[in-house]
Amino acid sequence: MTQQAVFDARDVRLIRGVFFLQPIALGAWFPRIAEIQSRLDVSDGEFALALVGMPVGLLVTLMFAGRLTEKVGVRQLLIGGLFGFICLMPLPTYAGSIFQLFAYLAVVGSALAFVELCMNVIADKTERKSGQLIMSGCHGLWSLGVLVGSLVSSGFSWVGYGPSQSVLMVSGMALLPALYTSYSLSEGRVPDIAEKHSSGFEMPGAALIAVCFFAFGITMTEGAIADWSAIYVSDLFDLSAGYAGLAYSAFAMMVTVGRLSGDWLRARVSVQSAAVGICVVALVGVGILVVSPNYMVSLLGFGLVGLGVSGGFPLAVTAAAEKPGRSPAINVGLMTQIALGGFLVGPLVIGYAADHLGIQGGFILLLPALAMSLVLSRSLIK
């Protein structure tokens, strides 16, 4: 094995480690959302407004984050973003009003924007350089990190720790390993001069826009389930925070399973076939949640939605990086920005619909979004 091959293999392990460690703190937040809503004593619609703080922060920061990678390098931005995100993640649990919650989540989202963009750019570069399919597996480890964080946080709930204590402890455990792993990366240490073009605005092509909106439908569904699964269980079946946390964990577990097996699937079937399959599974899962009569059937629905949405974003990252444009970083940044718009729209739409149709009726609005992704699945082809 050549020295370059050794470095490539090392970077594969390191970027996988970053994908696993970064979202542990985020996973600790999701199962405690219902408790935050209960403490603030606000309606689903009002709470939905606060929850869009994180995607708003992400979207605003992504407007310039892609260009910043060309100036300072993706690894440097990754380290700074990780430090800021993990340290700030407990902040929303201290909110005393929906306005504070929105502001705190927006600040967290701004830091997270750098992390999400830089991780994906480095993973794409490492995949191409090593010749090894790793993108879906990296996102599978990201989902595993969310799952680990959510399970630990749910466990803290069972033994009596509050949301602030739980998220603070989980974030503290993840901080130093995440920083060390990202600092050790050799890929992305210098700005990618070779890919830079003129600094003027370039209109993205139709092929890239189609990929972006394929991802939008997937992430709208993923964001809605992530933010509303615990509240769905609490409102519909009047169960405790522990059961609500398990509902999200079922969703996160199947997202993890789907992504960890995604590279294996990607090597055996066409990209379009994989995209069509995941959209259909997600549609079935949402359909079950809309008509579910009890908690156990809902767990099945959450699991199928998780399995369905699992492959969408990894497939879209690779497809966006391959499309013509200013650079892979700019393409992935634009795709991430539009896709994360789904995380903004999903929770907001479900929250307002739930006020008028109930939480199950609100989930009906995810069906057209997934149908759009199904139609646009062909855009992922080179």
N, C-alpha and C positions, 0 to 999 in steps of 0.2 A: 504493500500500500504506500503510495506517494505521500509526501508531507502535506500536499494540498488536499488529498483525500482525507487525511486525518483531521485537518482543520474543518473540512466540510462536514464530516461525521460528528465532530464536536459541536459545531454550530447547530446541527439538526437537534442534538440532545438539548442544547441550551435554549433554543427558541421554543422547543416543546415545554421546557421547564417554565419559561416566562408565561406561556399561554395557560399553564396550570395554576401558577401562583397568583397571577394578577387578579383573577375574579373571585378569589376566596372571600375577600372582604365584601364584595358586591353580593355574593350568595348569602352572606349573613344578614343582609338587609331585607331581602324579599319575603322571608316567612314572617317578619315582624311588621309588615305594612298594615295589616288589619288592626294591630294594636295601636299603631300611630293614629289611624283614622278614628278609632274608638276614643282615644285620649283627646283628640282635637274636637270630637263631637260635631262632625260636618257631614253633609250628604255625599253620596257617591259622585254627583256632578261637581260639587265644590272640591272634593278631594282629587278628582281627575285633573283639575286645573293645576293643583300643586304638583302632581306627579309628572307633568310635562316639563318641569324644571330641568331635569337631567338631560333629556333629549334636546331641549332648547340650548343649554350650555354646549352640548356636543355639536350641534349644527352651526352655531355662531363661530366656535373655535375652528371647525373644519374649513371655514371659508378661507383661512390663511395658513392652516397647518401644513397642507400639502406643499405650498411654496416654501415654507420655512425649512422643510426637510432638505431642499436643494441648497440651502445656505449653510446649515450647521450639521447636517447628517442625521439619519434616523435613529441611530443608537443613542446619541446624546439627548435627543428629544424623548426617547423612550425612558431613559433613566429619570429625567426630570419629571416626566408625566407620571411615572409609577410612584415616585416619592410623594408627589402632590395628591394623587388619587387615593392611595392607601391611607395617608394621614388624614385626609378630609372625609373619608367615607363615614365615620361615626357622626359627623356633624348633623345630618338631617334628623337623627333620632332625638336631638335636643330641641327641635322646633316647637315653639309655643303657639303658632298660628299657621294657617295655610300659606300666608304670605312669606313667613320665615322658611317654611318647608320648601316652597318654590325656589327661593333665593339660595338656600343651602344646596339643594339638588342641582341647581344651575352651576354653582361653583364646582361641585364634584364632577359634573358632566364636562366642564371645560378642561379639567385635568385628564379625564378619561379619553377625550378626543385624541390627544397626542398619543396615548397608549394604544388605542385601537388602530389608528392609522399606522403607526410605526411597527407594531407587531405584525400586521398583515403584510406590509411592504417587505420586512425582513424575511418573513416566512416564504413569500413568493420568490425572492431572490435566492434564498437558501435552497428551495425546491428546484429551481432551474439550475443552480450551480452544482448541486449534488446529484442531479438526475434521479432523485427519489421522490415519489409522491408523498407529501407530508401535510398539505394544506388542510384537508378534512380532519386528519388525525390531530393536528394542532388545535383546531376548533373543538374537537372532541375532548381534548385535555382542558380546554377553556371551560367547557360545559361540566367536566368532572370537577374542576375547581369550584364552579358555582354550586354544584351538588354538595361537595364537601362542606363549603361554607354554610349552605342552607341547612344541612343535617346537624352540624355543630350548633348553629343558632337555634334550631328547633329543639335540640337537646337541652340547651341552656334554658329555653322556655319551660320545658317540662320540670326542671329542677328549681325554677323560680327566679331566674335572672331576667331583668328587664331588657328592652331593646338596646338602650345605650350601653349597658354593661356588655352585652353579648357582642355587638358589632365592634366595640372598642377592643375587646380581648381577641377576637378573631383577626382584626386588622393588625394588631400588634404581633401576632404569630406569623403573619405572612410578610411583613415589611422587609426585614433584613434578607431572608432568602430570595425574595423577588429582586431586590436591588443588586445583590451579588450575582445572580444569574444573568441579568441584563447587562451588567458591567463587563462580564466575561465574554460576551459575544464579540467575535472578530468581524462579522458582517455589519456593514452600515456605520463604520467608524468615521468615514469621511463623506462629504457631500458627493452625490452621484453626478459629477461634472459631465460625464459622457452623455447623459440623457437630457441635459438642459438645452432648451431652445430659447427663443426670444421671450422677453418678459411680458409681452402683450397678451391680451385675452384671446383664447382660442375657443371657438364654438365647438362643443363636443358633438361627435357624429351620432347619427341615428342608431347605429349598432350599440354604442356605449349607453345611450339613453334607454334603449330597450332593456339592456342588462340591469341598469339602475332600477327600473320600475318592476322588473321581475323580482329583484331583491326587496323592493318596497312592500309588495304584497306579503312576502314571507315574514319580514321583520315587523310589519304591522300586527300580524297574528302572534308572533313570538312576544312582542312587547305587551300586547293586551293580556296574554295568558300569564306572563311573568308578574304583571302588576295586579291582576284581578283574580288570580286563582284562589288565593287565600280568602279574599272577600267573597268570592263565589260560594265557597264552602260555608263560611260563617253566615252569610245571608240566607242561603237556600236551605241549608240543613241544620243551622243553629248549633254548630259544633265548635269545640274549643280551638285555641290557637295552635295547639299541637297537631290536631287533625288537619287544620288549614295548611300548616307548614308541610305536612306529608303530601298534600295534593300538589303543591308546587314541586316538591321533591320528586314525585312520580313523573311530572312533566320534564324536569331537569335530567332525571336519570335516563329517559328515553332519548332526549336530545343528545346526551353523552354517548349512548350506545350507537345511535345513528351516525354520529360524526366519527367515532372511533373505527367504525366499519366502512366509512365513506371512501377512503383511499383504496381499500380492497374492491369495493363496488366500482369505483371509477376506472380501475384497471381492467374491468371485465365487461362493462356495458357502455354504450355511448353516453355522452354527457346529456343529450336531449332526453334519452330514455330514463336516466336517473332523475332528471329534473321533473319530468312528467310524473314519475312514480311518487316522488316525495310530495308533490302538490296534491295528488289524489288521496294519499294517506292522510294528509292534514285536513282535507275537506271532509273526509269521513269522521275524523276525530272531532272536529268542530260540530258536525251534525249530531253526534252523540251528546255533546255537552248541551246543545240547544234543547234536547228532548229528555235528558237524563232524569230518571225518577228517584234515584238514590245515590248515596255517596260512593258506593263501590263501582257503579256504572260510570260515574263521573271520573273516577280514577282511570278507568279504561280510556275514556275520552281524552283526558289530559295526556296519557301516555302516547296515544296515537298522534295527537297534535305535535307532541315533542319529537316523535320519530319522523313525522312529516317535515317539519320545519328545519330539522337538523342539518340537512345538506344544502339548503338554499344559499346561505351567505358564503360558505367556503367555495361553492361553485361559481358564485358571482364575483368573488375576489379574483380568482384565476382568470375568468373570462374578461373582466374589466382590464386587468393588467396586460392582456394580449391584444386589446383593441387599439387601433391607431389613435394617437393623441400626443400631448406634450411630453409625458413620461408616465411610466407605470405608477409612480407615486401620486401624480396629479389625477390619473384615471381612477385609481383606487380611492383617493380622497373624495372625488366627486361621487363615486358610487356609494361610498360609505355615508356621505352626507345625505344623499337622497334616501338610502336605505334606512338610515337612522331617523329620517322623517317619519318612517313607518312606526318607530318606537314612540314618536311624539303623537301621531294621529291615533294609533290604536287605543292606548289607555284613555285618551280624551273622548273619543267617539263612544267607547264602551261605557264610560262613566256617565255621559249625558243620556245615552240610550237607556241605561239601567234605571235612571230616574223615571222614565216614562213606560218602558217595556219590561222592567225587571232585568236581573242580571243575565238570565238565559236568553231573553229576547234581544238583549244587547249583543250577545255573541253572534246572532244571525248576521250582523254587519261584517263579520270576518269572511263570510262565504264569497262575496263578490271580489274581495281583495285577493283571495287565493285563486279564484277563477282567472283573474288577470294574470297572475304569475304562471298559471297553467298555459294560457295562450302565448305568453312571451317566452316560454321555455326554450323555443328554438333559437332565440337570440344568443344563447350560450355557446353555440357552435362557432368554431374558429372561422 
